[in-house]
Amino acid sequence: MTEIKKIPATDEELGLMDAYWRAANYLSACQLYLL
C-alpha cells in the first residue's frame, strides 16, 4: 500500500482557496438574485 505524506497547507494556498470560495459564493448569490 502506498503511504501518502500529509503536509499542512501554506498561508498562500489557504488564501487562494478562500478567494475561490468567496468568488463561487458571490456568483451563486447573484444567480439566485436574478431568478
N, CA, C, O and CB atoms as a CASP TS submission, in Angstrom:
PFRMAT TS
TARGET T0000
AUTHOR 0000-0000-0000
METHOD Language model
MODEL 1
PARENT N/A
ATOM      1  N   MET     1       0.839  -1.173   0.000  1.00  0.00           N
ATOM      2  CA  MET     1       0.000   0.000   0.000  1.00  0.00           C
ATOM      3  C   MET     1       0.891   1.247   0.000  1.00  0.00           C
ATOM      4  O   MET     1       1.907   1.288   0.694  1.00  0.00           O
ATOM      5  CB  MET     1      -0.958  -0.008   1.219  1.00  0.00           C
ATOM      6  N   THR     2       0.516   2.234  -0.761  1.00  0.00           N
ATOM      7  CA  THR     2       1.302   3.455  -0.865  1.00  0.00           C
ATOM      8  C   THR     2       1.012   4.373   0.315  1.00  0.00           C
ATOM      9  O   THR     2      -0.143   4.592   0.681  1.00  0.00           O
ATOM     10  CB  THR     2       1.012   4.174  -2.189  1.00  0.00           C
ATOM     11  N   GLU     3       2.072   4.902   0.898  1.00  0.00           N
ATOM     12  CA  GLU     3       1.914   5.824   2.018  1.00  0.00           C
ATOM     13  C   GLU     3       1.872   7.249   1.484  1.00  0.00           C
ATOM     14  O   GLU     3       2.741   7.657   0.714  1.00  0.00           O
ATOM     15  CB  GLU     3       3.063   5.653   3.052  1.00  0.00           C
ATOM     16  N   ILE     4       0.869   7.995   1.893  1.00  0.00           N
ATOM     17  CA  ILE     4       0.726   9.385   1.466  1.00  0.00           C
ATOM     18  C   ILE     4       1.119  10.282   2.632  1.00  0.00           C
ATOM     19  O   ILE     4       0.553  10.196   3.722  1.00  0.00           O
ATOM     20  CB  ILE     4      -0.736   9.689   0.985  1.00  0.00           C
ATOM     21  N   LYS     5       2.091  11.138   2.382  1.00  0.00           N
ATOM     22  CA  LYS     5       2.531  12.057   3.426  1.00  0.00           C
ATOM     23  C   LYS     5       1.639  13.287   3.411  1.00  0.00           C
ATOM     24  O   LYS     5       1.414  13.894   2.363  1.00  0.00           O
ATOM     25  CB  LYS     5       4.020  12.453   3.233  1.00  0.00           C
ATOM     26  N   LYS     6       1.140  13.643   4.571  1.00  0.00           N
ATOM     27  CA  LYS     6       0.279  14.813   4.686  1.00  0.00           C
ATOM     28  C   LYS     6       1.111  15.995   5.155  1.00  0.00           C
ATOM     29  O   LYS     6       1.809  15.926   6.167  1.00  0.00           O
ATOM     30  CB  LYS     6      -0.901  14.548   5.659  1.00  0.00           C
ATOM     31  N   ILE     7       1.020  17.081   4.394  1.00  0.00           N
ATOM     32  CA  ILE     7       1.708  18.301   4.800  1.00  0.00           C
ATOM     33  C   ILE     7       0.658  19.398   4.952  1.00  0.00           C
ATOM     34  O   ILE     7      -0.304  19.446   4.185  1.00  0.00           O
ATOM     35  CB  ILE     7       2.818  18.711   3.762  1.00  0.00           C
ATOM     36  N   PRO     8       0.833  20.270   5.927  1.00  0.00           N
ATOM     37  CA  PRO     8      -0.152  21.337   6.115  1.00  0.00           C
ATOM     38  C   PRO     8      -0.132  22.326   4.951  1.00  0.00           C
ATOM     39  O   PRO     8       0.898  22.542   4.312  1.00  0.00           O
ATOM     40  CB  PRO     8       0.110  22.075   7.433  1.00  0.00           C
ATOM     41  N   ALA     9      -1.287  22.914   4.698  1.00  0.00           N
ATOM     42  CA  ALA     9      -1.396  23.906   3.623  1.00  0.00           C
ATOM     43  C   ALA     9      -0.664  25.182   4.032  1.00  0.00           C
ATOM     44  O   ALA     9      -0.634  25.548   5.207  1.00  0.00           O
ATOM     45  CB  ALA     9      -2.889  24.212   3.297  1.00  0.00           C
ATOM     46  N   THR    10      -0.087  25.838   3.061  1.00  0.00           N
ATOM     47  CA  THR    10       0.604  27.100   3.327  1.00  0.00           C
ATOM     48  C   THR    10      -0.418  28.232   3.403  1.00  0.00           C
ATOM     49  O   THR    10      -1.564  28.078   2.981  1.00  0.00           O
ATOM     50  CB  THR    10       1.668  27.394   2.229  1.00  0.00           C
ATOM     51  N   ASP    11       0.007  29.359   3.941  1.00  0.00           N
ATOM     52  CA  ASP    11      -0.879  30.522   4.016  1.00  0.00           C
ATOM     53  C   ASP    11      -1.322  30.965   2.626  1.00  0.00           C
ATOM     54  O   ASP    11      -2.453  31.414   2.444  1.00  0.00           O
ATOM     55  CB  ASP    11      -0.182  31.680   4.740  1.00  0.00           C
ATOM     56  N   GLU    12      -0.427  30.837   1.645  1.00  0.00           N
ATOM     57  CA  GLU    12      -0.774  31.226   0.271  1.00  0.00           C
ATOM     58  C   GLU    12      -1.870  30.316  -0.287  1.00  0.00           C
ATOM     59  O   GLU    12      -2.819  30.794  -0.909  1.00  0.00           O
ATOM     60  CB  GLU    12       0.476  31.174  -0.641  1.00  0.00           C
ATOM     61  N   GLU    13      -1.738  29.009  -0.064  1.00  0.00           N
ATOM     62  CA  GLU    13      -2.752  28.063  -0.544  1.00  0.00           C
ATOM     63  C   GLU    13      -4.095  28.310   0.128  1.00  0.00           C
ATOM     64  O   GLU    13      -5.136  28.272  -0.527  1.00  0.00           O
ATOM     65  CB  GLU    13      -2.300  26.620  -0.294  1.00  0.00           C
ATOM     66  N   LEU    14      -4.074  28.561   1.429  1.00  0.00           N
ATOM     67  CA  LEU    14      -5.320  28.839   2.144  1.00  0.00           C
ATOM     68  C   LEU    14      -5.959  30.129   1.645  1.00  0.00           C
ATOM     69  O   LEU    14      -7.182  30.215   1.538  1.00  0.00           O
ATOM     70  CB  LEU    14      -5.063  28.927   3.652  1.00  0.00           C
ATOM     71  N   GLY    15      -5.144  31.127   1.340  1.00  0.00           N
ATOM     72  CA  GLY    15      -5.662  32.381   0.804  1.00  0.00           C
ATOM     73  C   GLY    15      -6.299  32.193  -0.561  1.00  0.00           C
ATOM     74  O   GLY    15      -7.337  32.786  -0.855  1.00  0.00           O
ATOM     75  N   LEU    16      -5.679  31.369  -1.395  1.00  0.00           N
ATOM     76  CA  LEU    16      -6.240  31.099  -2.726  1.00  0.00           C
ATOM     77  C   LEU    16      -7.552  30.328  -2.628  1.00  0.00           C
ATOM     78  O   LEU    16      -8.498  30.618  -3.360  1.00  0.00           O
ATOM     79  CB  LEU    16      -5.237  30.314  -3.581  1.00  0.00           C
ATOM     80  N   MET    17      -7.614  29.349  -1.727  1.00  0.00           N
ATOM     81  CA  MET    17      -8.857  28.594  -1.546  1.00  0.00           C
ATOM     82  C   MET    17      -9.962  29.493  -1.011  1.00  0.00           C
ATOM     83  O   MET    17     -11.116  29.369  -1.421  1.00  0.00           O
ATOM     84  CB  MET    17      -8.636  27.408  -0.596  1.00  0.00           C
ATOM     85  N   ASP    18      -9.619  30.396  -0.097  1.00  0.00           N
ATOM     86  CA  ASP    18     -10.601  31.327   0.449  1.00  0.00           C
ATOM     87  C   ASP    18     -11.139  32.236  -0.653  1.00  0.00           C
ATOM     88  O   ASP    18     -12.344  32.470  -0.736  1.00  0.00           O
ATOM     89  CB  ASP    18      -9.980  32.167   1.582  1.00  0.00           C
ATOM     90  N   ALA    19     -10.245  32.747  -1.497  1.00  0.00           N
ATOM     91  CA  ALA    19     -10.666  33.618  -2.596  1.00  0.00           C
ATOM     92  C   ALA    19     -11.565  32.867  -3.577  1.00  0.00           C
ATOM     93  O   ALA    19     -12.537  33.427  -4.083  1.00  0.00           O
ATOM     94  CB  ALA    19      -9.440  34.185  -3.330  1.00  0.00           C
ATOM     95  N   TYR    20     -11.243  31.601  -3.845  1.00  0.00           N
ATOM     96  CA  TYR    20     -12.056  30.787  -4.752  1.00  0.00           C
ATOM     97  C   TYR    20     -13.466  30.614  -4.194  1.00  0.00           C
ATOM     98  O   TYR    20     -14.449  30.808  -4.910  1.00  0.00           O
ATOM     99  CB  TYR    20     -11.399  29.408  -4.983  1.00  0.00           C
ATOM    100  N   TRP    21     -13.564  30.247  -2.914  1.00  0.00           N
ATOM    101  CA  TRP    21     -14.882  30.025  -2.310  1.00  0.00           C
ATOM    102  C   TRP    21     -15.683  31.309  -2.219  1.00  0.00           C
ATOM    103  O   TRP    21     -16.899  31.294  -2.405  1.00  0.00           O
ATOM    104  CB  TRP    21     -14.735  29.416  -0.926  1.00  0.00           C
ATOM    105  N   ARG    22     -15.013  32.430  -1.932  1.00  0.00           N
ATOM    106  CA  ARG    22     -15.727  33.706  -1.885  1.00  0.00           C
ATOM    107  C   ARG    22     -16.304  34.053  -3.259  1.00  0.00           C
ATOM    108  O   ARG    22     -17.445  34.504  -3.357  1.00  0.00           O
ATOM    109  CB  ARG    22     -14.790  34.831  -1.400  1.00  0.00           C
ATOM    110  N   ALA    23     -15.520  33.844  -4.317  1.00  0.00           N
ATOM    111  CA  ALA    23     -15.992  34.133  -5.673  1.00  0.00           C
ATOM    112  C   ALA    23     -17.143  33.210  -6.052  1.00  0.00           C
ATOM    113  O   ALA    23     -18.120  33.654  -6.656  1.00  0.00           O
ATOM    114  CB  ALA    23     -14.845  33.990  -6.686  1.00  0.00           C
ATOM    115  N   ALA    24     -17.036  31.925  -5.701  1.00  0.00           N
ATOM    116  CA  ALA    24     -18.098  30.969  -6.023  1.00  0.00           C
ATOM    117  C   ALA    24     -19.387  31.337  -5.292  1.00  0.00           C
ATOM    118  O   ALA    24     -20.467  31.277  -5.879  1.00  0.00           O
ATOM    119  CB  ALA    24     -17.666  29.532  -5.655  1.00  0.00           C
ATOM    120  N   ASN    25     -19.285  31.715  -4.029  1.00  0.00           N
ATOM    121  CA  ASN    25     -20.472  32.103  -3.261  1.00  0.00           C
ATOM    122  C   ASN    25     -21.085  33.382  -3.813  1.00  0.00           C
ATOM    123  O   ASN    25     -22.308  33.514  -3.861  1.00  0.00           O
ATOM    124  CB  ASN    25     -20.119  32.288  -1.780  1.00  0.00           C
ATOM    125  N   TYR    26     -20.251  34.318  -4.227  1.00  0.00           N
ATOM    126  CA  TYR    26     -20.735  35.567  -4.808  1.00  0.00           C
ATOM    127  C   TYR    26     -21.536  35.289  -6.074  1.00  0.00           C
ATOM    128  O   TYR    26     -22.619  35.842  -6.261  1.00  0.00           O
ATOM    129  CB  TYR    26     -19.562  36.512  -5.115  1.00  0.00           C
ATOM    130  N   LEU    27     -20.998  34.426  -6.948  1.00  0.00           N
ATOM    131  CA  LEU    27     -21.700  34.099  -8.189  1.00  0.00           C
ATOM    132  C   LEU    27     -23.008  33.373  -7.909  1.00  0.00           C
ATOM    133  O   LEU    27     -24.011  33.626  -8.577  1.00  0.00           O
ATOM    134  CB  LEU    27     -20.812  33.245  -9.092  1.00  0.00           C
ATOM    135  N   SER    28     -23.009  32.479  -6.936  1.00  0.00           N
ATOM    136  CA  SER    28     -24.235  31.753  -6.586  1.00  0.00           C
ATOM    137  C   SER    28     -25.298  32.712  -6.073  1.00  0.00           C
ATOM    138  O   SER    28     -26.469  32.595  -6.434  1.00  0.00           O
ATOM    139  CB  SER    28     -23.944  30.672  -5.531  1.00  0.00           C
ATOM    140  N   ALA    29     -24.899  33.652  -5.238  1.00  0.00           N
ATOM    141  CA  ALA    29     -25.849  34.625  -4.700  1.00  0.00           C
ATOM    142  C   ALA    29     -26.418  35.489  -5.824  1.00  0.00           C
ATOM    143  O   ALA    29     -27.608  35.803  -5.819  1.00  0.00           O
ATOM    144  CB  ALA    29     -25.174  35.511  -3.631  1.00  0.00           C
ATOM    145  N   CYS    30     -25.584  35.873  -6.780  1.00  0.00           N
ATOM    146  CA  CYS    30     -26.052  36.676  -7.916  1.00  0.00           C
ATOM    147  C   CYS    30     -27.047  35.899  -8.764  1.00  0.00           C
ATOM    148  O   CYS    30     -28.039  36.462  -9.228  1.00  0.00           O
ATOM    149  CB  CYS    30     -24.870  37.124  -8.781  1.00  0.00           C
ATOM    150  N   GLN    31     -26.794  34.614  -8.970  1.00  0.00           N
ATOM    151  CA  GLN    31     -27.708  33.794  -9.754  1.00  0.00           C
ATOM    152  C   GLN    31     -29.063  33.686  -9.063  1.00  0.00           C
ATOM    153  O   GLN    31     -30.101  33.762  -9.720  1.00  0.00           O
ATOM    154  CB  GLN    31     -27.115  32.400  -9.984  1.00  0.00           C
ATOM    155  N   LEU    32     -29.059  33.510  -7.746  1.00  0.00           N
ATOM    156  CA  LEU    32     -30.325  33.437  -7.009  1.00  0.00           C
ATOM    157  C   LEU    32     -31.063  34.766  -7.079  1.00  0.00           C
ATOM    158  O   LEU    32     -32.288  34.788  -7.194  1.00  0.00           O
ATOM    159  CB  LEU    32     -30.078  33.045  -5.540  1.00  0.00           C
ATOM    160  N   TYR    33     -30.334  35.866  -7.012  1.00  0.00           N
ATOM    161  CA  TYR    33     -30.944  37.187  -7.065  1.00  0.00           C
ATOM    162  C   TYR    33     -31.632  37.407  -8.411  1.00  0.00           C
ATOM    163  O   TYR    33     -32.688  38.038  -8.472  1.00  0.00           O
ATOM    164  CB  TYR    33     -29.889  38.274  -6.820  1.00  0.00           C
ATOM    165  N   LEU    34     -31.044  36.896  -9.479  1.00  0.00           N
ATOM    166  CA  LEU    34     -31.578  37.131 -10.816  1.00  0.00           C
ATOM    167  C   LEU    34     -32.756  36.228 -11.174  1.00  0.00           C
ATOM    168  O   LEU    34     -33.406  36.434 -12.199  1.00  0.00           O
ATOM    169  CB  LEU    34     -30.492  36.946 -11.825  1.00  0.00           C
ATOM    170  N   LEU    35     -33.033  35.237 -10.340  1.00  0.00           N
ATOM    171  CA  LEU    35     -34.162  34.342 -10.646  1.00  0.00           C
ATOM    172  C   LEU    35     -35.485  35.029 -10.496  1.00  0.00           C
ATOM    173  O   LEU    35     -36.528  34.414 -10.718  1.00  0.00           O
ATOM    174  CB  LEU    35     -34.132  33.128  -9.759  1.00  0.00           C
TER
END
